[in-house]
Amino acid sequence: MLKKIFGTILPLLVLSPSGMGFSAVSSLEEATFAGGCFWCMEPPFEDLEGVQEVISGYTGGSKKDPTYEEVCAGNTGHAEAIRILYDPSKITYTQLLDVFWKQIDPTDSAGQFVDRGSQYRTSIFYHNDEQKRLAEQSRKKLDSSGIYKKPVVTEIVKASVFYPAEQYHQDYHRKNPARYRIYSSNSGRENFLAHTWNLQNNKDIQPVGKGSYIKPHKEELKECLTPLQYGVTQEEETEMPFANEYWDNKRQGIYVDIVSGEVLFSSLDKYDSGTGWPSFTRPLERENIVEKPDNSLFAKRTEVRSRIADSHLGHVFTDGPGPTGLRYCMNSAAMRFIPLEDMEKQGYSEYLHLFK
């Protein structure tokens, strides 16, 4: 089988019975899509029947042989993209388009989720007139479907030179599963797709906290968390008071689990407890919080953990203010803060109404 060859139509070759050469038995075609970070765009296509290979790379710009660092800087004109080699007798271009739309936010012209800039734009790069026709037809159908409140802005442009990305980017989700899971969960993509397409009864996409999250092994977590984050979330350590990231954070937004991205607390319920740790009167999503008896330190306390990632977050006490009388005393290292202005693009738009 021929792989990593970038023509529009590629012959699938097998050794002839005589062993004297190759003969074409079918044709492979190419599809090129840009949907933000290419790490997240590879997995949905790789296991589809008829897809022979998915390659991460750069295209759409003017810089010859760009590097990852150059593309990330946003000065090359290129977008992170994937090129798909597929057998049209087993899977159609229209079917690939359907999968593509369900991986992105096609209404965002300034990037995708946590990744901002033109290098993370969404694009369909067509290889022939038929692909162009089908892409335009598909985009028009999606735009008129009522799924999105904003217009679909994904561009449809003619395919140009495609530069494969560095080898360490290929199949990143397989080579670095822990880092990939944490990035994917915290990027906002999973939540956005879940809440968008679950409304359409799509059973293939499940939101974080509904059974799709698989916690990485501890050795994997050590590679992608800081020593403090690992010590707090995995070994029940406590960070220093008054010397942590969020104890005096007064910005509006929400706090999510550093590992899984599941929603934990809101700034609306945060108050200054005088302890030097971020404190809340209640969780934003009660179902994402697990409380357990803790008899360490010769005292009875109630430990607080996240439900999906099972991260140690802190403790809850009964000396808080109204209306609950509770003080959820958390570790900053166990959480990630998403400011109000970033909540929509990171996939947490369903919580925006709380701040109006």
Order of alpha helices (4+ residues) and beta strands (2+ residues): beta-beta-alpha-alpha-beta-alpha-beta-alpha-beta-beta-beta-alpha-beta-beta-alpha-alpha-alpha-alpha-alpha-beta-beta-beta-beta-beta-beta-beta-beta-beta
